[in-house]
């Protein structure tokens, strides 16, 4: 657990700098990224001393050119106005494939070639071909494994979280967190039902969904989301919007979750009482809500806490970890977030950290605020998870006023 209580000003400046760099990068990324993702592997695999037969070189180069042209076209048709699911699946799969291929073309193209040269293995052509086959082999294995990781039901991650202000009557409160289910072009109705079955084995007092339910409108993805109505909790099921809701009629998702028996915490709170003690469970809209232009949607922490006793401990749901700066300034006890996916496909986590203060797990911010960032329950876009496993999280809240039970 990282304690940032003594360095908050420096952290704020560093985060502002990271965000400035990200904005500059994002301006040019749509133009630069596809070219790099396809051109670099093409060069490394085919044109760095392999001396493949001419038909192999021509066919291989044509395939990379097809990927370079086809990927943005498919993603545009899949995620643009047309919203064609088949095109989205093709584009997203090509994006994930090109990212893994690019990553290992760079790493093995440099490191393995250097190692073979130092070891004196083969001549230049032999080394180049060894590198090519190694890159293709590693990419194939990682994509197959990453696909299985993305499509499986997440493992449960359990941890105890001590909150200094939590009353003894609430010690042992079981909070289950799911987030970033991203129901989308690949139909995951069965997967959704199995996730909910797993949640129901955890005997939760409180179940939370911190947004990014789906890619698409509530009407379109309703069948995949309906199993959420089977989730059981002894006290409450609560939900806040993520940024992806604001790409696809967020109010429709708020309405559907209410219909399924979840309590949308749109800048409001509820009180959870047990054993004579009370926990404030609050939620805010995603930080992108206000710029969406949807009337009444914005991230408003003061509104979420309006009327709550300031002496009571607060559990806050906010989709993006970067909201923790505001949470820490208000002395929130625990913020639950998602959004990062843990990077989803290594080493994308380095780019995530430019925009967010935490990638995954529990971290400490300000004088007393804890942040738990989930790696997410589903996946976005490319149907792969590489070195960033999905999770269903069980947090057992502990009070310092009682000995921690096993």
Beta strands, then each sheet from edge to edge (+ up, - down):
strand 1: 155-162
strand 2: 173-178
strand 3: 206-209
strand 4: 236-239
strand 5: 263-264
strand 6: 268-274
strand 7: 277-283
strand 8: 313-317
strand 9: 334-337
strand 10: 361-365
strand 11: 369-373
strand 12: 391-398
sheet 1: 1+ 12+ 2- 3- 4- 5-
sheet 2: 6+ 7- 8- 9- 11- 10+
end
